[in-house]
Amino acid sequence: MTQKRILLAFLGTIVGFSLTASFNNEQAAFASSQTGETNVVERVKNNQSLLIARKRKRRRKARKCSSQIASYYGSNTKLTAAHKTLPFGTRVKVTNKNNGRSVIVRINDRGPFVRCRVIDVSRKAARQLGMISSGLAPVTLQVLGK
């Protein structure tokens, strides 16, 4: 009987509506509310209600990036990079914070689409920055113009 109640509560929260079931002269009411609470299970007997379980939804907090991260991608012959918003053809000076090395790259692609990564540099630029073995490096960017 408890398994039936749990199953009905689960189905009610997935479908998003309330439902009521009867078991041996008792009623179990299952509801999914819009106020941030789910899995509300009430047991009703002789006009008295008893709250069995209530679970609150957790809200995700927006996490901030501690530093700007660079990664690298395929091209082995040119000093190019991918950036989300800078116009194509823009030259950018990328400096590795770990070792102080820097390189000037040209934006020719869009990306990276991973949280906290601001630029993807080519393999040749990554080699000059000294980040081939780690794959990622904290960097600073300085836009030089076209």
Rosetta silent file (secondary structure, phi, psi, omega in degrees, C-alpha in Angstrom):
SEQUENCE: MTQKRILLAFLGTIVGFSLTASFNNEQAAFASSQTGETNVVERVKNNQSLLIARKRKRRRKARKCSSQIASYYGSNTKLTAAHKTLPFGTRVKVTNKNNGRSVIVRINDRGPFVRCRVIDVSRKAARQLGMISSGLAPVTLQVLGK
SCORE:     score description
SCORE:     0.000 S_00000001
   1 L     0.000  -37.794  178.349    0.000    0.000    0.000 S_00000001
   2 H   -66.763  -37.241  178.632    2.886    2.361    0.744 S_00000001
   3 H   -64.670  -36.610  177.364    4.425    1.552   -2.612 S_00000001
   4 H   -63.926  -41.042  179.478    1.171    2.478   -4.336 S_00000001
   5 H   -64.637  -43.260 -179.396    1.154    5.845   -2.577 S_00000001
   6 H   -64.473  -43.435  178.884    4.761    6.529   -3.510 S_00000001
   7 H   -61.877  -42.853  178.814    4.125    5.559   -7.109 S_00000001
   8 H   -66.498  -37.044  177.718    1.062    7.804   -7.310 S_00000001
   9 H   -65.509  -41.530  178.958    2.982   10.699   -5.746 S_00000001
  10 H   -63.692  -46.404  179.317    5.772   10.225   -8.246 S_00000001
  11 H   -64.262  -37.853  179.494    3.383   10.089  -11.193 S_00000001
  12 H   -64.499  -37.872  179.876    1.506   13.128   -9.932 S_00000001
  13 H   -75.723  -30.998  178.175    4.647   15.241   -9.764 S_00000001
  14 H   -70.427  -47.476 -177.369    5.822   14.131  -13.205 S_00000001
  15 H   -72.290  -30.264  175.009    2.487   14.795  -14.894 S_00000001
  16 L    91.947   23.805  176.667    2.045   18.030  -12.923 S_00000001
  17 L  -138.415  169.266 -178.723   -1.447   17.671  -11.528 S_00000001
  18 L   -89.531  148.380  173.910   -3.127   16.539   -8.350 S_00000001
  19 E  -146.415  156.993 -177.820   -4.747   13.161   -7.909 S_00000001
  20 E  -128.952  138.753  178.450   -6.515   11.332   -5.111 S_00000001
  21 E  -131.617  151.833 -179.472   -6.648    7.603   -4.387 S_00000001
  22 E  -110.813  136.503  176.912   -8.590    5.540   -1.829 S_00000001
  23 E  -138.592  114.328  173.908   -7.110    2.714    0.246 S_00000001
  24 L    47.874   58.446  178.689   -9.133    0.852    2.919 S_00000001
  25 L    63.698   15.855  173.818  -11.454    3.745    3.825 S_00000001
  26 E  -120.444  150.381  176.639   -8.543    6.211    3.782 S_00000001
  27 E  -114.914  140.964  174.799   -7.768    8.724    1.118 S_00000001
  28 E  -118.279  122.171 -179.104   -4.325    9.771    0.025 S_00000001
  29 E  -106.495  130.733 -178.851   -4.086   13.088   -1.800 S_00000001
  30 E  -120.572  131.183 -176.062   -1.053   13.815   -3.935 S_00000001
  31 E  -138.320  151.227  172.318   -0.389   17.274   -5.275 S_00000001
  32 L  -120.305  112.506 -175.037    2.218   19.155   -7.207 S_00000001
  33 L   -96.195  160.128  179.870    2.092   22.823   -6.320 S_00000001
  34 L   -91.798    4.121 -175.494    3.423   25.783   -8.274 S_00000001
  35 L   -94.850   17.292  178.350    4.882   27.453   -5.167 S_00000001
  36 L    95.468    6.322  179.361    8.163   25.559   -5.220 S_00000001
  37 E  -114.739  139.559  177.034    6.997   22.492   -3.320 S_00000001
  38 E  -131.340  170.757  177.917    6.725   19.012   -4.786 S_00000001
  39 E    55.370   43.863  177.013    5.826   15.552   -3.574 S_00000001
  40 E   -82.176  117.545 -178.050    3.149   16.780   -1.190 S_00000001
  41 E  -121.719  119.245  178.334    1.503   13.669    0.203 S_00000001
  42 E  -119.123  143.239  177.062   -1.432   14.020    2.569 S_00000001
  43 E  -111.701  123.861 -174.754   -3.370   11.287    4.224 S_00000001
  44 E  -112.818  124.384  178.079   -7.004   12.110    4.892 S_00000001
  45 E  -142.588  122.251  178.998   -9.038   10.123    7.432 S_00000001
  46 L    53.580   48.513  177.988  -12.339   11.248    8.932 S_00000001
  47 L    61.779   20.338  174.359  -11.894   14.842    7.734 S_00000001
  48 E  -116.017  133.676 -179.327   -8.468   15.102    9.401 S_00000001
  49 E  -109.952  142.643 -179.944   -5.421   15.622    7.263 S_00000001
  50 E  -130.106  123.877 -179.136   -1.912   14.529    8.138 S_00000001
  51 E   -80.189  122.916 -178.252    1.072   15.692    6.145 S_00000001
  52 E   -93.357  -49.247 -176.975    3.330   12.743    5.337 S_00000001
  53 E  -147.538  144.381  174.988    6.108   14.224    3.179 S_00000001
  54 E  -145.620  131.125 -178.813    7.043   17.556    1.698 S_00000001
  55 E  -127.476  129.346 -179.848   10.066   18.306   -0.402 S_00000001
  56 E   -93.282  144.483  176.902   11.128   21.783   -1.483 S_00000001
  57 L   -73.876  140.840  175.792   12.677   22.486   -4.848 S_00000001
  58 L   -91.810  140.290  177.378   16.252   23.678   -4.764 S_00000001
  59 L   -98.517  137.414  177.922   17.156   26.731   -6.755 S_00000001
  60 L   -78.808  134.648  176.201   20.403   26.780   -8.643 S_00000001
  61 L   -93.810  139.848  177.850   22.725   29.598   -7.768 S_00000001
  62 L   -72.458  120.922 -179.957   24.644   31.253  -10.562 S_00000001
  63 L   -90.897  140.154  178.605   28.291   30.450  -10.030 S_00000001
  64 L   -95.926  149.094  178.769   30.885   33.007  -10.933 S_00000001
  65 L   -81.396  135.125  179.751   34.118   32.115  -12.650 S_00000001
  66 L   -74.477  -31.479  176.993   37.217   32.654  -10.548 S_00000001
  67 L  -154.529  166.769  177.727   39.333   33.385  -13.613 S_00000001
  68 L   -82.743  134.452 -175.437   39.201   33.402  -17.390 S_00000001
  69 E  -116.571  141.663  174.208   40.258   30.082  -18.886 S_00000001
  70 E  -114.855  147.409  172.409   41.660   29.318  -22.337 S_00000001
  71 E  -130.130  176.389 -179.375   41.658   25.988  -24.134 S_00000001
  72 E  -128.687  163.180 -178.599   43.017   24.965  -27.516 S_00000001
  73 E  -139.829 -172.341 -164.689   41.760   23.304  -30.681 S_00000001
  74 L   -47.441  -52.285 -166.505   42.938   21.803  -33.982 S_00000001
  75 L   -58.185  128.076 -176.401   44.907   24.163  -36.265 S_00000001
  76 L  -106.796   -2.518 -172.747   48.638   23.496  -36.014 S_00000001
  77 L  -113.231  -20.055 -174.887   49.911   26.016  -38.576 S_00000001
  78 L  -122.578  156.733  175.649   48.329   29.407  -37.768 S_00000001
  79 L   -93.967   83.272 -177.786   48.027   31.679  -34.734 S_00000001
  80 E  -123.712  170.848 -178.989   44.226   31.845  -34.620 S_00000001
  81 E  -154.651  163.669  174.960   41.555   31.745  -31.928 S_00000001
  82 E  -117.376  134.488  178.465   37.836   31.399  -31.305 S_00000001
  83 E  -137.902  150.948 -175.625   35.909   33.942  -29.200 S_00000001
  84 L   -70.389  -38.861 -169.010   32.188   34.269  -28.457 S_00000001
  85 L  -124.451  -22.872 -177.152   31.663   37.952  -29.222 S_00000001
  86 L   -65.873  143.417 -179.826   34.728   39.641  -30.751 S_00000001
  87 L   -66.036  151.156  177.146   34.451   40.394  -34.496 S_00000001
  88 L   -61.888  142.570 -179.934   36.315   38.198  -36.949 S_00000001
  89 L    91.155   -8.600 -179.921   39.762   39.526  -37.836 S_00000001
  90 L   -71.549  135.823  176.218   40.326   41.150  -34.429 S_00000001
  91 E   -94.422  136.513 -176.392   43.833   40.675  -33.041 S_00000001
  92 E  -132.600  133.805  174.012   44.074   39.738  -29.367 S_00000001
  93 E   -92.192  119.068 -178.716   47.106   39.426  -27.102 S_00000001
  94 E  -107.015  125.198 -179.336   46.630   36.354  -24.896 S_00000001
  95 E  -118.590  127.509  177.188   48.857   36.079  -21.798 S_00000001
  96 E   -78.125  122.365 -178.090   49.188   32.897  -19.732 S_00000001
  97 L   -72.096  -25.089 -177.588   48.972   33.846  -16.040 S_00000001
  98 L   -71.271  -41.028 -174.781   50.876   30.756  -14.907 S_00000001
  99 L  -123.566   -2.780  176.576   54.126   31.401  -16.781 S_00000001
 100 L    82.015   -2.441  179.362   53.798   34.934  -18.229 S_00000001
 101 L   -70.376  148.383  178.939   54.113   33.849  -21.874 S_00000001
 102 E  -139.480  159.025 -179.968   52.011   35.719  -24.404 S_00000001
 103 E  -149.970  150.281  177.322   51.030   35.411  -28.053 S_00000001
 104 E  -103.911  124.253 -177.953   49.052   37.531  -30.521 S_00000001
 105 E  -121.774  162.071  177.155   46.232   35.658  -32.251 S_00000001
 106 E  -112.388  133.208 -179.455   43.561   36.543  -34.823 S_00000001
 107 E   -76.615  123.135  178.819   39.882   35.732  -34.162 S_00000001
 108 E  -137.847   12.383 -175.856   38.489   33.534  -36.960 S_00000001
 109 E  -154.308  165.231  175.615   35.906   31.331  -35.237 S_00000001
 110 L  -103.701  147.664  179.702   33.079   31.318  -32.642 S_00000001
 111 L   135.517 -175.885   -9.815   33.315   29.516  -29.313 S_00000001
 112 L   -78.557  154.245 -177.912   34.101   28.172  -26.789 S_00000001
 113 L  -108.526   45.189  177.207   30.689   27.203  -25.512 S_00000001
 114 L  -123.501  139.490 -177.013   31.831   25.969  -22.098 S_00000001
 115 L   -59.228  137.868  176.939   31.271   27.916  -18.883 S_00000001
 116 L    75.864   -2.355  176.354   34.248   30.052  -17.722 S_00000001
 117 E   -97.453  127.914 -175.227   36.203   29.597  -20.958 S_00000001
 118 E  -103.776  -23.039 -176.490   36.682   32.854  -22.807 S_00000001
 119 E  -151.917  145.287  170.710   38.897   31.866  -25.729 S_00000001
 120 E  -113.551  120.548  178.857   40.022   28.810  -27.679 S_00000001
 121 E  -100.979  159.668  178.572   43.464   29.240  -29.202 S_00000001
 122 E   -70.049  167.146 -178.568   44.985   27.147  -32.003 S_00000001
 123 H   -63.614  -36.964  178.660   47.428   24.354  -31.192 S_00000001
 124 H   -64.472  -43.451  177.693   50.365   26.457  -32.416 S_00000001
 125 H   -66.144  -37.342  178.753   49.364   29.361  -30.126 S_00000001
 126 H   -64.941  -36.547  177.843   48.850   26.924  -27.233 S_00000001
 127 H   -64.514  -41.475  178.913   52.356   25.577  -27.745 S_00000001
 128 H   -68.747  -29.850  178.051   53.781   29.123  -27.562 S_00000001
 129 H   -80.326  -15.517  179.744   51.722   29.794  -24.419 S_00000001
 130 L    78.825   35.703 -177.526   52.989   26.594  -22.807 S_00000001
 131 L  -121.288   16.111 -179.431   49.572   25.051  -22.206 S_00000001
 132 L   -64.953  -44.447 -175.623   49.721   21.941  -24.423 S_00000001
 133 L   -70.455  -36.908 -178.347   50.266   19.491  -21.554 S_00000001
 134 L   -84.346  -30.942 -179.520   47.574   20.924  -19.272 S_00000001
 135 L    86.200  -29.924  179.070   45.011   21.707  -21.997 S_00000001
 136 E  -131.678  151.612  177.424   43.633   24.661  -20.024 S_00000001
 137 E  -154.555  143.069  172.726   45.273   27.773  -18.634 S_00000001
 138 E   -72.867  133.780 -174.134   44.180   30.940  -16.833 S_00000001
 139 E  -135.373  164.420  167.199   44.712   33.867  -19.201 S_00000001
 140 E  -120.520  145.716 -178.738   44.297   37.591  -19.625 S_00000001
 141 E  -115.331  140.629  174.762   43.135   39.103  -22.905 S_00000001
 142 E  -132.847  115.595 -177.924   44.108   42.425  -24.440 S_00000001
 143 E   -78.858  125.506 -177.626   42.244   43.479  -27.594 S_00000001
 144 E  -100.058  -13.708 -179.357   44.641   45.107  -30.086 S_00000001
 145 E   104.434 -167.621 -176.691   42.146   45.936  -32.827 S_00000001
 146 L   -79.217    0.000    0.000   41.986   44.871  -36.483 S_00000001
